[in-house]
């Protein structure tokens, strides 16, 4: 296997260069000649980035399933909070200058079985109760998930999805004759550029390797190939807005009763590549209440079909100490192939499960892989007497039971806890390279056991640990870079790995209290913040105090922190827009829409991305989509120009 000239071109156009991996090493991983478990975090993320760019650039190297169930699953297993997992996968086409998207275009959360869909529906039910919506009236909508090239049409410009916030202008596709599905009008928002499956098979398969390759060719700056131009002219290639897709709509009861039938019918409903079914709640009040993560909307989920089960023998159960001190069991099993990957290990949730179910050498287990996670032990068919560790595998300290978990309490001197904590800090910070497991192991072996010590290292010390002179120079430069490059204050706080304070909760916390005040909060103040229960507060407070000294020691080094603006949760906010729901549209002159959104939230407003019956104000810049204006007028939403809005704030 080797990279084709077209694949090299995709990576080059995206500005991608290998650093952690060589091209040869990259191909060894893709070909299965090197186990994914042997990759460092830097190598794994670099592999994910490169293969994603190739896939979205129309020149895939590995299958989507292999990507999800082998490489993405490995990263999720190692570090569920890794920044890569929270980002929208970028499109590869970056030659053109990027521009801000009219709305954020997020990825879609995924589920691989009905149980996961049911759990999602229960979250919808809970949200409905919280915002006063009659549960019996909730309607769900299901549509095919097109496997095309994601884009957004505001009626004037057609954008690529890019990284979800900024894309590129590909309006040339419409100028080349691209039509909207169903003879629809422009300006219908998000959709996919797709090609008829039957047409591709009959007319294009001999020219293009796959449909994604063809879709990518439609929007490149170079002139269209004759087959692509003909496909557009004949209406086989088009832009399909999500709002125009065939759909099913009904209650949860109806959906649950005919789930498989609904999925099967919608999957076959269109003559385009489909890789799932998207389910969403219809009620705009519930959508607004649930909101979104940085990666996906919480009120929406995509069902994908990919579940396999196997019966295998356990070779041994290995204990691994995490940064929290919990010692986790990993079952090494007879090699078996599931979802296109060779599986050699499976997770057991805790040693309580190992003890109670009899998981050990020689046990026969039922293994499933139903999602982008490490394989799961579904059942123990033939249990054995398990062997439970008595000491920490890292520091040999005696282990203690805490409920179902075995825990190493040697926090200050356990190598695994120290190195995993340091590794977590640099991962979440996300603006520093070179501090993966192998590098951190060298540093720790050299006698350095804290983050503050690492930031005080010079090139000579790095060389003494076994790094080469050039590498030592780079390590010092990277540490300097991590302090100078701008990062969000919530990301900085999350990097300390406090239990229950992942990036999402840190962002919520800092939208109410400044970073420096977080360590002075008491239980009641935390509970008053939306989304924080008494139980969460009780778990957060000890964690804050445990990292307090290290936090302020690093904070004083002068990291370049972007401050989270205090939102409407904070007391004392009052303005002409306090409590109102705003939507910003078009190009603004006084700042970006993101900046205006931050300002509005600071003044106590809520900001939405679409016009609904609950919208109070539509604030318009230049080049506002006609459909958005029309909908605002139909719903009686007050429309203000940017100038009128700014004048309102001055009152």
C-alpha positions in Angstrom: 0.0 0.0 0.0 1.2 3.5 -0.8 -0.3 7.0 -1.0 -1.5 7.8 -4.5 -0.7 11.1 -6.1 -4.3 12.3 -5.5 -4.1 11.4 -1.8 -0.8 13.3 -1.5 -2.5 16.3 -3.2 -5.3 16.2 -0.7 -2.9 16.3 2.2 -0.8 19.0 0.6 -3.8 21.2 -0.1 -4.9 20.9 3.5 -1.5 22.0 4.7 -0.9 18.7 6.5 2.6 17.5 7.2 3.6 14.3 9.1 5.6 14.9 12.2 4.8 12.2 14.8 4.6 9.5 12.0 6.6 9.0 8.8 4.6 8.3 5.6 5.9 4.7 5.8 4.8 4.4 9.4 1.4 5.9 8.5 0.9 3.3 5.8 2.0 0.5 8.2 -0.8 1.5 10.6 -3.4 1.7 7.8 -2.4 -1.7 6.5 -2.6 -3.3 9.9 1.1 -4.0 10.1 1.4 -2.0 13.3 -1.1 -2.4 16.2 -3.1 0.7 17.1 -2.3 0.1 20.8 1.4 0.6 20.0 0.8 4.2 18.8 1.6 7.1 21.0 -1.2 9.7 21.5 0.5 12.1 19.1 0.8 9.3 16.5 -2.8 8.2 16.9 -4.2 11.7 16.6 -2.0 12.4 13.6 -3.3 9.2 12.0 -6.9 10.2 12.7 -6.4 13.7 11.2 -4.7 12.5 8.1 -7.2 9.7 7.3 -10.1 12.0 8.0 -8.7 14.6 5.6 -8.3 11.9 2.9 -11.9 10.6 3.5 -13.4 14.1 3.3 -11.2 15.0 0.4 -12.7 12.1 -1.6 -9.5 9.9 -1.5 -10.1 7.6 1.5 -7.3 5.3 2.6 -9.3 3.2 5.1 -13.0 2.5 5.6 -15.3 4.6 7.7 -16.0 1.6 9.9 -12.3 0.8 10.4 -11.7 4.5 11.3 -14.5 4.6 13.8 -14.2 1.2 15.5 -10.4 0.9 15.6 -8.7 4.3 15.7 -11.3 6.6 17.1 -12.4 4.0 19.6 -8.8 3.7 20.8 -8.6 7.4 21.5 -11.9 7.4 23.2 -10.8 4.6 25.4 -7.5 6.3 26.3 -8.9 9.8 26.9 -12.6 10.4 26.5 -12.0 14.2 27.0 -9.3 14.5 24.3 -9.9 17.8 22.4 -9.9 16.0 19.1 -13.1 14.2 20.1 -14.8 17.4 20.8 -14.1 19.1 17.5 -16.1 18.9 14.3 -14.1 16.9 11.8 -12.7 19.5 9.3 -13.2 19.2 5.5 -10.1 19.0 3.5 -10.7 21.8 1.0 -8.8 24.7 2.5 -7.1 26.3 -0.5 -9.6 29.1 -0.5 -9.7 31.7 2.3 -11.9 30.6 5.1 -15.0 32.6 6.1 -17.3 32.6 9.1 -20.3 30.3 8.6 -23.8 31.9 9.0 -24.6 29.3 11.6 -22.5 26.6 13.4 -22.5 23.3 11.5 -21.9 20.6 14.0 -21.3 16.8 13.7 -24.0 14.4 14.8 -23.7 12.2 17.8 -23.9 8.5 16.9 -25.7 5.4 18.3 -25.4 1.8 17.2 -28.3 0.1 18.9 -31.9 0.8 20.0 -30.9 1.0 23.6 -28.7 4.0 22.9 -31.6 5.7 21.0 -33.9 5.0 23.9 -31.5 6.6 26.4 -31.3 9.6 24.1 -35.1 9.7 24.1 -35.2 9.7 27.9 -33.0 12.8 27.9 -35.5 14.4 25.5 -38.3 13.5 28.0 -36.4 15.0 30.9 -35.7 18.2 28.9 -39.3 18.5 28.0 -40.4 18.3 31.7 -37.7 20.9 32.6 -39.0 23.4 30.1 -42.7 22.8 30.7 -43.5 20.9 27.5 -46.2 18.2 27.7 -44.4 14.9 27.4 -47.3 13.3 25.5 -47.1 15.9 22.8 -43.4 15.3 21.9 -42.9 14.6 18.3 -39.8 13.0 16.8 -38.6 13.3 13.2 -36.4 10.8 11.3 -34.6 11.4 8.0 -31.9 9.5 6.0 -28.3 10.5 6.8 -26.8 11.3 3.5 -23.2 10.4 2.9 -22.2 13.4 0.8 -20.2 16.6 1.1 -21.6 18.8 3.9 -22.4 22.4 2.9 -24.6 25.4 3.9 -26.6 27.6 1.5 -27.8 31.0 2.8 -29.3 32.0 -0.5 -26.3 34.1 -1.6 -23.3 31.9 -0.7 -22.7 28.2 -0.6 -20.2 27.3 2.1 -18.3 24.1 3.0 -18.8 23.0 6.6 -15.1 23.4 7.3 -14.4 23.1 11.0 -18.0 23.8 11.9 -17.4 27.5 12.5 -15.5 28.6 9.4 -15.7 27.1 5.9 -14.9 28.1 2.4 -17.0 29.8 -0.3 -17.9 27.2 -3.0 -20.7 29.2 -4.6 -19.0 28.2 -7.9 -20.8 24.9 -7.7 -24.1 26.7 -8.2 -22.5 28.8 -10.9 -21.6 25.6 -12.7 -25.3 24.6 -12.7 -25.7 22.6 -9.5 -29.3 22.4 -8.6 -31.2 22.2 -5.4 -33.0 18.8 -4.9 -36.7 18.8 -5.8 -36.3 21.9 -7.9 -36.1 23.7 -4.6 -35.1 27.3 -4.0 -31.8 28.6 -2.7 -31.3 29.5 0.9 -32.6 26.4 2.6 -29.6 26.1 4.9 -27.6 23.0 5.7 -27.5 20.0 3.4 -25.2 17.7 1.4 -23.8 17.7 -2.1 -24.7 14.2 -3.4 -24.8 12.2 -6.6 -27.4 9.6 -7.6 -26.3 6.2 -6.6 -27.6 4.5 -9.7 -26.2 7.3 -12.0 -22.8 7.0 -10.4 -22.8 3.2 -10.8 -23.8 3.5 -14.5 -21.8 6.6 -15.7 -19.1 7.6 -13.2 -17.7 4.5 -11.5 -15.2 4.0 -14.3 -13.9 7.6 -13.9 -14.1 8.2 -10.1 -13.0 5.7 -7.4 -16.0 6.5 -5.2 -18.8 8.9 -4.8 -17.0 11.1 -2.3 -14.1 11.5 -4.8 -16.7 12.7 -7.3 -18.4 15.0 -4.8 -15.1 16.7 -3.9 -14.3 17.2 -7.6 -17.5 19.3 -8.0 -16.3 22.1 -5.7 -12.6 22.3 -6.5 -11.4 25.5 -8.2 -10.1 23.7 -11.3 -12.4 23.3 -14.2 -14.8 20.4 -14.0 -14.1 17.1 -15.8 -16.6 16.5 -18.6 -18.3 13.6 -16.8 -18.8 15.8 -13.7 -20.2 18.6 -15.7 -22.6 16.2 -17.5 -23.7 14.8 -14.1 -24.6 18.3 -13.0 -26.3 19.2 -16.2 -28.4 16.0 -16.1 -29.4 16.7 -12.4 -27.7 13.5 -11.1 -25.5 15.7 -8.8 -27.3 18.2 -6.7 -27.4 20.0 -3.3 -29.9 18.3 -1.0 -31.0 20.5 1.9 -31.8 18.5 5.0 -35.1 20.3 5.4 -36.3 18.7 2.1 -35.4 15.1 2.9 -38.1 12.5 3.1 -39.0 11.9 6.7 -41.0 10.0 9.3 -42.7 11.9 12.1 -44.5 10.7 15.2 -44.5 10.0 18.9 -41.9 8.0 20.8 -44.4 5.2 21.3 -44.9 4.9 17.5 -41.1 5.1 16.9 -40.3 2.5 19.5 -43.0 0.1 18.2 -41.7 0.2 14.6 -38.1 1.2 15.0 -36.6 -1.3 12.6 -39.3 -0.8 10.0 -38.8 3.0 10.1 -35.1 2.6 9.7 -35.4 0.2 6.9 -37.9 2.3 4.9 -36.0 5.5 5.2 -32.6 3.8 4.4 -34.1 2.9 1.0 -36.1 6.0 0.4 -33.6 8.0 -1.6 -31.2 7.0 -4.5 -28.2 8.5 -2.7 -25.5 7.0 -0.4 -27.0 6.8 3.1 -24.9 5.9 6.1 -27.5 6.2 8.9 -30.8 7.6 10.0 -30.9 10.9 11.9 -33.4 11.2 14.7 -34.3 14.6 16.3 -37.0 16.2 18.5 -39.3 18.6 16.6 -40.2 21.0 19.4 -38.1 24.2 19.2 -38.4 24.8 22.9 -36.8 21.5 23.7 -34.1 22.1 21.1 -33.2 25.4 22.7 -33.3 24.0 26.2 -31.0 21.1 25.4 -28.5 23.1 23.2 -25.3 21.6 21.9 -21.8 20.6 22.8 -18.9 21.9 20.8 -19.3 18.7 18.7 -23.0 18.0 18.3 -26.6 19.0 19.0 -27.9 17.2 22.1 -31.4 17.1 20.6 -30.3 15.0 17.6 -28.6 11.6 17.1 -27.7 9.4 14.2 -28.4 5.7 14.2 -25.8 3.6 12.4 -26.0 -0.2 11.9 -22.9 -2.0 13.0 -23.0 -4.6 15.7 -21.1 -7.9 16.0 -20.9 -10.5 18.7 -18.3 -13.2 19.3 -17.5 -15.8 22.0 -13.9 -15.8 23.0 -11.6 -17.1 25.8 -9.9 -14.8 28.2 -6.1 -15.2 28.2 -5.5 -13.0 31.3 -6.8 -9.9 33.1 -4.3 -7.1 33.3 -4.5 -4.3 36.0 -3.8 -0.7 34.9 -3.6 2.3 37.2 -5.4 5.5 36.0 -4.6 9.1 36.9 -7.4 9.0 39.4 -5.8 6.1 41.2 -8.5 3.6 40.2 -7.0 0.3 39.0 -8.9 -0.8 36.0 -9.1 -4.4 34.6 -8.4 -5.1 30.9 -9.1 -8.6 29.7 -6.6 -9.8 27.1 -8.5 -12.3 24.9 -7.9 -14.7 22.0 -7.5 -12.5 18.9 -10.9 -12.2 17.1 -12.1 -9.9 14.3 -15.1 -7.6 15.0 -16.2 -4.7 12.9 -13.3 -5.0 10.6 -10.6 -4.9 13.3 -8.6 -7.6 15.0 -9.5 -7.4 18.7 -7.1 -8.6 21.4 -8.6 -6.9 24.5 -11.8 -5.9 26.1 -12.7 -3.7 29.1 -14.3 -4.8 32.3 -15.8 -1.8 34.1 -14.2 -2.5 37.4 -12.7 -5.2 39.5 -16.0 -5.6 41.3 -17.4 -6.9 37.9 -14.3 -9.2 37.6 -15.0 -10.6 41.1 -18.7 -11.0 40.8 -18.9 -12.4 37.3 -15.8 -14.6 37.4 -13.7 -13.1 34.7 -10.2 -14.5 34.6 -7.8 -16.8 32.7 -9.8 -19.4 30.8 -13.3 -17.7 31.2 -15.5 -17.9 28.1 -17.1 -14.5 27.4 -19.5 -13.0 24.9 -18.0 -10.0 23.4 -19.8 -7.2 21.4 -18.7 -4.2 19.5 -21.6 -1.8 19.1 -20.3 1.7 18.8 -17.1 3.6 18.7 -15.8 2.1 21.9 -13.5 -0.6 23.1 -15.2 -4.0 22.9 -17.7 -4.7 25.7 -18.1 -7.9 27.7 -21.8 -8.7 27.3 -21.9 -11.9 29.3 -19.7 -14.4 31.0 -20.7 -17.8 29.6 -18.2 -19.9 31.6 -16.9 -18.1 34.7 -13.7 -19.0 36.6 -12.2 -18.1 40.0 -10.7 -14.6 39.3 -7.3 -13.4 40.4 -7.6 -10.0 42.1 -4.6 -7.7 42.4 -3.5 -6.8 46.0 -1.0 -4.1 45.1 -0.8 -1.3 42.6 0.8 -2.5 39.3 2.6 0.8 39.1 4.0 1.5 42.6 3.3 -1.7 44.5 1.3 0.1 47.2 -1.5 -1.9 48.8 -4.9 -1.4 47.1 -8.1 -0.6 48.9 -11.7 -1.2 47.9 -14.0 1.8 47.3 -17.4 0.3 46.4 -16.7 -1.7 43.2 -13.3 -0.2 42.5 -9.8 -1.1 43.7 -7.9 2.1 44.3 -4.2 3.1 44.8 -4.1 5.7 47.5 -0.4 6.5 47.1 -1.3 9.7 45.2 2.0 11.5 45.7 4.4 8.7 44.7 2.5 6.5 42.2 4.3 6.8 38.9 1.2 5.9 36.8 -1.0 8.6 38.5 1.7 11.2 38.2 2.6 10.6 34.5 -1.0 10.2 33.5 -1.9 13.5 35.2 0.9 15.3 33.4 0.0 13.7 30.1 -3.7 14.7 30.6 -2.6 18.3 31.2 -0.8 18.6 27.9 -3.5 16.8 25.9 -6.3 19.0 27.1 -4.2 22.2 26.7 -3.9 21.2 23.1 -1.3 23.9 22.1 1.9 21.9 22.8 3.5 19.0 21.0 6.0 16.4 22.0 4.8 15.6 25.5 3.3 12.2 24.9 3.7 9.1 27.1 7.2 8.2 26.0 8.5 11.7 26.5 6.8 12.1 29.9 8.2 8.7 31.0 11.7 9.9 30.2 11.2 13.1 32.2 9.7 11.2 35.1 12.5 8.7 35.1 14.9 11.7 35.2 13.4 12.7 38.6 10.9 15.3 37.5 7.5 14.7 39.1 5.4 17.8 38.7 4.2 20.2 36.0 5.9 23.2 37.6 9.2 21.4 37.4 8.7 20.6 33.8 8.1 24.2 33.0 11.3 25.1 34.7 13.4 22.7 32.6 16.1 24.0 30.2 17.7 22.3 27.2 20.5 20.9 29.2 18.2 19.0 31.5 16.2 17.6 28.6 19.4 16.3 27.1 20.3 14.7 30.4 17.0 12.7 30.2 18.0 11.2 26.9 16.6 13.7 24.4 18.7 14.8 21.5 20.0 18.4 21.3 17.5 19.5 18.6 14.6 17.6 20.4 15.6 19.3 23.7 15.5 22.7 21.9 12.0 21.9 20.5 10.7 20.8 23.9 11.7 24.1 25.6 10.2 25.9 22.6 6.9 24.0 22.9 6.6 24.8 26.6 7.1 28.5 25.8 4.5 28.2 23.0 2.0 26.7 25.4 2.2 29.9 27.5 2.2 32.3 24.7 -0.5 30.9 22.4 -4.0 32.0 23.4 -6.2 29.3 25.0 -9.6 29.4 26.7 -9.6 29.8 30.5 -12.0 26.8 30.8 -9.6 24.6 28.8 -6.8 25.6 31.2 -8.9 24.7 34.2 -10.0 21.4 32.6 -6.4 20.4 32.0 -5.9 19.8 35.7 -8.1 16.8 35.4 -10.5 17.5 38.3 -13.2 14.9 38.6 -16.5 16.2 37.2 -14.8 19.2 35.7 -14.3 18.3 32.1 -14.2 21.0 29.5 -18.0 21.4 29.3 -18.5 21.9 33.0 -15.5 24.2 33.2 -17.0 26.4 30.6 -20.4 26.5 32.5 -18.6 27.3 35.7 -16.5 30.1 34.2 -19.6 31.6 32.5 -20.7 32.5 36.0 -17.6 33.0 38.1 -14.1 34.3 37.0 -11.3 31.8 37.0 -9.6 33.1 40.1 -12.8 32.9 42.2 -13.5 29.3 41.4 -11.3 28.0 44.2 -13.2 30.1 46.8 -16.6 28.7 45.9 -18.6 26.8 48.4 -21.2 24.0 47.9 -24.2 26.3 47.7 -22.7 28.6 45.0 -21.9 25.6 42.8 -25.3 24.0 43.2 -26.9 27.3 42.1 -25.3 27.1 38.7 -27.5 25.4 36.1 -26.4 21.8 35.5 -24.6 21.3 38.8 -26.3 19.1 41.4 -25.3 18.7 45.1 -23.6 15.4 44.3 -21.5 17.0 41.6 -20.6 19.9 43.9 -19.5 17.5 46.6 -17.2 15.7 44.1 -15.8 19.0 42.6 -14.8 20.7 45.8 -12.2 18.2 47.1 -10.7 18.1 43.5 -10.4 21.9 43.4 -8.5 22.0 46.7 -6.2 19.1 45.7 -4.9 21.0 42.7 -5.1 24.5 44.1 -1.4 24.9 44.9 -0.3 23.6 41.5 -2.9 25.6 39.6 -1.8 28.9 41.0 1.9 28.0 40.6 1.3 27.4 36.9 -1.1 30.3 36.6 1.6 32.7 37.7 3.8 31.6 34.8 1.7 33.8 32.6 -0.4 31.7 30.3 -2.2 33.7 27.6 -5.8 32.9 28.7 -8.9 34.0 26.8 -11.5 34.9 29.4 -15.0 33.5 29.4 -17.5 36.3 29.6 -19.9 36.1 32.5 -23.3 35.1 31.1 -26.8 35.7 32.3 -26.4 33.2 35.2 -24.4 35.8 37.0 -26.3 38.2 39.4 -26.9 41.8 38.7 -27.1 41.7 34.9 -29.8 44.0 33.4 -30.0 45.5 29.9 -32.6 46.1 27.1 -32.0 42.5 26.0 -32.0 40.8 29.3 -34.1 37.6 29.1 -34.8 38.0 25.4 -34.0 35.4 22.7 -31.9 36.9 19.9 -30.8 35.6 16.5 -27.9 37.3 14.6 -27.8 36.9 10.9 -25.6 38.2 8.0 -22.2 39.9 8.1 -21.7 42.4 10.9 -19.6 45.6 10.7 -18.9 46.2 14.4 -17.5 42.7 15.1 -18.0 39.1 14.3 -21.3 37.3 15.1 -19.4 35.3 17.7 -18.3 38.5 19.4 -21.8 39.9 19.3 -23.2 36.6 20.7 -20.7 36.8 23.6 -21.7 40.4 24.3 -25.4 39.6 24.2 -25.1 36.7 26.6 -23.1 38.9 29.0 -26.0 41.3 28.9 -28.4 38.6 29.9 -29.8 37.6 26.5 -30.2 34.2 25.1 -28.9 33.6 21.5 -30.3 31.1 19.1 -29.3 30.0 15.6 -32.7 29.7 14.0 -36.0 31.7 13.9 -38.8 30.2 16.0 -42.0 31.4 17.6 -40.0 32.2 20.8 -37.5 34.5 19.1 -37.7 38.1 20.3 -35.3 39.9 18.0 -33.6 39.2 14.6 -30.5 41.3 14.3 -29.5 41.7 10.7 -26.1 42.6 9.2 -25.4 42.5 5.5 -26.4 39.6 3.1 -29.1 38.1 5.3 -30.8 35.1 3.8 -34.2 35.8 2.3 -35.8 32.7 3.9 -34.7 33.8 7.4 -36.2 37.3 6.9 -39.4 35.8 5.5 -39.8 33.4 8.5 -39.2 36.2 11.0 -41.9 38.3 9.3 -44.3 35.4 9.3 -43.8 34.7 13.0 -44.0 38.4 14.0 -40.4 38.6 15.2 -39.0 42.1 15.6 -36.3 42.8 13.0 -33.5 45.2 13.8 -30.5 46.3 11.7 -27.1 46.1 13.3 -27.1 49.9 13.8 -30.6 49.8 15.4 -29.5 47.0 17.7 -26.4 48.9 18.9 -28.5 52.0 19.5 -30.9 49.9 21.6 -28.1 48.8 23.8 -27.1 52.4 24.4 -30.5 53.3 25.7 
